[in-house]
Amino acid sequence: MKRIFTYLAMIAVLSACASTAPTKIGADTYYSAKTNTAGIFGDVSAVAGSLMVEGNQFCGAIGKEFELVTQTLTPNIPAVHLGGASITFKCVEHANNPVMRPDKGVSTIETK
């Protein structure tokens, strides 16, 4: 009985962890996200940093440079959900200075 409980607990913990590998969403543009597996004690900024490291390695593997487009942090809320982070990035020949757009990559067209 104790062994079954241990297995069920491990399955529950592992099923709460979510991560997406870099997924192509456009021309040389990728999306990646990761859940903070440390629960309420984890730092979602560290999760974002981890995603950037993985994105940099991904772009380097294809001979290009990492360029961050957007970053979103979701805080931990105890008993509600785990926090996490997501990024959108490009793999480019020569990366520009990393300047985040104030509109987080969303453009609008105004009509008069």
C-alpha positions in Angstrom: 0.0 0.0 0.0 2.8 2.4 0.9 4.5 1.6 -2.4 1.3 2.4 -4.4 1.0 5.8 -2.6 4.6 6.6 -3.4 4.1 5.9 -7.1 0.9 7.9 -7.2 2.6 10.9 -5.5 5.4 10.8 -8.0 3.0 10.7 -10.9 1.1 13.7 -9.5 4.2 15.7 -9.1 5.6 14.9 -12.6 2.3 15.6 -14.3 2.2 19.1 -12.8 5.5 20.0 -14.6 5.1 21.4 -18.1 7.6 22.5 -20.6 7.6 23.2 -24.3 10.6 22.8 -26.6 11.2 25.7 -29.0 8.3 25.6 -31.3 8.4 27.4 -34.7 5.6 30.0 -34.9 6.9 32.1 -37.9 9.9 32.8 -40.1 12.9 32.2 -37.8 10.6 32.9 -34.8 10.1 30.4 -31.9 8.0 30.1 -28.7 9.1 28.3 -25.6 7.5 28.0 -22.1 8.3 26.3 -18.8 6.4 25.8 -15.5 8.2 26.6 -12.3 8.6 23.1 -10.8 9.8 24.5 -7.5 6.3 25.5 -6.5 5.8 28.6 -4.3 9.5 28.6 -3.4 10.7 28.9 -7.0 11.8 32.1 -8.8 10.0 32.6 -12.2 12.8 34.9 -13.3 15.1 32.0 -13.1 12.7 30.0 -15.2 12.8 32.7 -17.8 16.6 32.8 -17.7 16.7 29.0 -18.2 14.5 29.4 -21.3 16.8 32.0 -22.7 19.8 29.7 -22.2 17.9 26.9 -24.0 16.9 29.3 -26.8 20.5 30.5 -27.2 21.7 26.8 -27.4 18.9 26.1 -29.9 19.9 29.0 -32.2 23.6 28.2 -31.8 23.0 24.6 -33.0 21.6 25.9 -36.3 24.5 28.5 -36.7 22.5 31.6 -35.8 22.2 34.0 -32.9 19.5 34.3 -30.2 17.4 37.4 -30.2 14.7 37.8 -27.5 11.3 39.3 -28.8 9.0 38.9 -25.8 9.1 37.5 -22.3 6.1 36.8 -20.0 6.3 35.8 -16.3 3.4 34.2 -14.5 3.8 34.5 -10.7 3.2 31.5 -8.3 -0.2 31.6 -6.6 -0.3 29.0 -3.8 -3.1 26.5 -4.0 -4.1 27.9 -7.4 -1.4 27.3 -9.9 2.4 27.1 -10.4 4.1 30.1 -11.9 6.3 30.0 -15.0 7.6 31.9 -17.9 7.3 32.0 -21.7 9.5 33.6 -24.3 9.3 34.4 -28.0 12.6 34.6 -29.8 14.2 34.7 -33.2 17.2 32.9 -34.6 19.0 35.5 -36.7 22.3 35.9 -38.5 23.4 38.9 -36.4 21.4 39.7 -33.2 20.6 43.4 -32.4 20.8 44.8 -28.9 18.2 43.1 -26.7 15.5 45.7 -26.4 12.1 44.6 -25.4 9.2 46.2 -27.2 6.9 48.1 -24.7 3.9 46.5 -26.3 5.3 43.0 -25.7 5.3 42.4 -29.5 1.6 43.3 -30.0 1.0 45.8 -32.8 -2.3 47.6 -33.4 -3.6 49.5 -36.4 -5.6 52.6 -35.6 -8.3 53.6 -38.0 -9.7 57.1 -38.1 
